[in-house]
Every structure is written in structure tokens, then in C-alpha cells.
């Protein structure tokens, strides 16, 4: 099985992207990241270097599925205009840079790579997406899904992906005694 086919099998929601060019570009970013990484199998990359039993692919599928469910509910309930292709592409790619931020290391889940030590999370994925000419809407989602960057998403789709990402990560962080993402967000409540 080729790398593109492997990505299609592992992240099945990508097949729901209707725009063929966008779908192919999402797959191309995953393949490029995988080829540049040290991971023999893309499914060996962990979601987090301190959390056993959760792969990057599992996390990606959780985020994509939950973001799509929230967006679909919002679309059906409030008649919100949601770009499903943008949502799925952004969710599928939001953490692709972890393939290069984490590096394989025998006897462990992996180690922090030179990229992880020198760049803000998500930056390398944005670089790959820019080089492959993905739409800026997808790139904005990739570059703003983490509170580390201090920039907020510019789309409703990006917000759903952020919330789905936090919902996926924080239970694992809590169970493993790690700082929660939700604690790093500056919430301002207005009356």
C-alpha cells in the first residue's frame, strides 16, 4: 500500500472533502510530513510524548469527528454557514507537524525533535501547507489551533477545531497529571 492510500485508510474523513484538489493536497501534506519525518509508519507517531496509548492518527480522527459533529449540529440548529471541506481539511491537518516535532527513539514513545525545540507547535505543518499551496483558510486553522501562538482562528470552522482539539487533549492531560490546555486560554467574560 502506498503512503497516500495509507493516509486515506487511517484518516477516513479526508475522503469526505468534495473538492478533489483540496482532498489531494491534504493527503500530499501528510505524505510530505511523513517522508520528512523519522517515522517508519505514520501510525507509530504518538499524540504526546508523555501519554501512552494515543497515536497522532487517533487524536486527528477524534478532532475531525468531533469538529464535524459540532459544525453539523450548528448548521442544522442555527442554519450557520459552514464550509465542511475547510473544516475537514483543517481538522485533518491541524497537528500534522507533530510527525516532525516528535522523533522516534528506541524504548520510548519518542523524543522532541530539533524542529520541536526551535519552532512553535504547528509552524512546520504551516510551512508544508504553504509550499503545497493549500488555501489560506486551511493554513489559518493549522497555525491558530493552539494557544501557543497567541492568534485566534478567523473562521467558525477553526473555532470548532480548537474546541475539538482541547476536548481531545485535556482528558489525557488530566489523567496523566499534565497541564491542561484550557488553563492556558485567557477567557474574558462579558456582562
ABEGO torsion letter per residue (X at the ends): XBAAAAAAAABAAAAABABAAAAAAAAAAAAAAAAABABABAAABBABAABBGBBAAAAAAAAAAAAAAAAAAAAAAAGBBBBAAAAAAAAAAAAAAAAAABBBBBGBAEBBBAAAAABBBGAAAAAAAAAAGBBAAAAAAAAAABAAAGBBBABAAAAAAAAAAAAAAAAAAAAAGBBBAAAABBBBBBX
